[in-house]
């Protein structure tokens, strides 16, 4: 399942190493040295993707970026990567919706597995959203008044028809 992986990490050598691993596995990759750079080039929700996010980055931290993305309605799954794992940060990130939380150094198998799961999660969410949009469109057509519905004729400015007398 190819997709676009967004890597947000202030360590240029780590970004390059992860980018190479992912490209070798067939993924498209976009890298960002800070959370602000990602926000400035906000990823499209229409393309299958996920975000690999460092916890400790200068400026806006990983968890703060997660919160900001949530506020603007992003559904891109987030996989955290950190060299400084601690239980409270991990718990907060997972409760806030992170798909996974990996500790550096991370093995290729562990990284690729987390990316695959995150992309599968994003694909399922996109599919569900698409189905919901279809249902909403159908409901909208059912609730629109037509000339055959009683609600159409009950409107105050509806044309009245003469009643046949006999």
C-alpha positions, 0 to 999 in steps of 0.5 A: 500500500504505497502512500506519502509519509511526512517526516518531521524531525529536527535531526537532518541525518535521521530524516535522511536515513528514515527517508531512504528506508521508506523510499526503498520500501516504495513510499513517497516521502516529504521531510520537514525540519520543524513542526512549523514547516509542516503547518506551512505546507499542510499535507493534503487529506486527499492523498493516502498518508501519515506523519512520522513525528519527533516528540522533541523538536524546537519551537512547536513540539511533537505533541503540540503539533498533534494538538494543532493538527487535531484542531484544524481537523486533520485525519492524517495518522501520527506515528511518534518517534523519540529518543527520549521515551517517557510513560506520561508523554507516550500515554498523552500522545496515544490518548490524543490519537497517535497511531503508534509511539516508537523509540529511536533507534528503530528497526526497519521492520518496526518502522515499516510495520507502524507506517503500514498500520497508519496508512491502513488506518488512514485508508479506512478513515477515508473510505468511511468518510466517503461512504458517509458523504454518500449517505449525507447526499442521499439524505439531503435529496430525501429531505428537500421539499418537492411539489408532491410533498405535503411540506412543499404545499405547507409553505406560506408562499406556495401556490395554492390550487383551486379546490374542485367543487361539485 
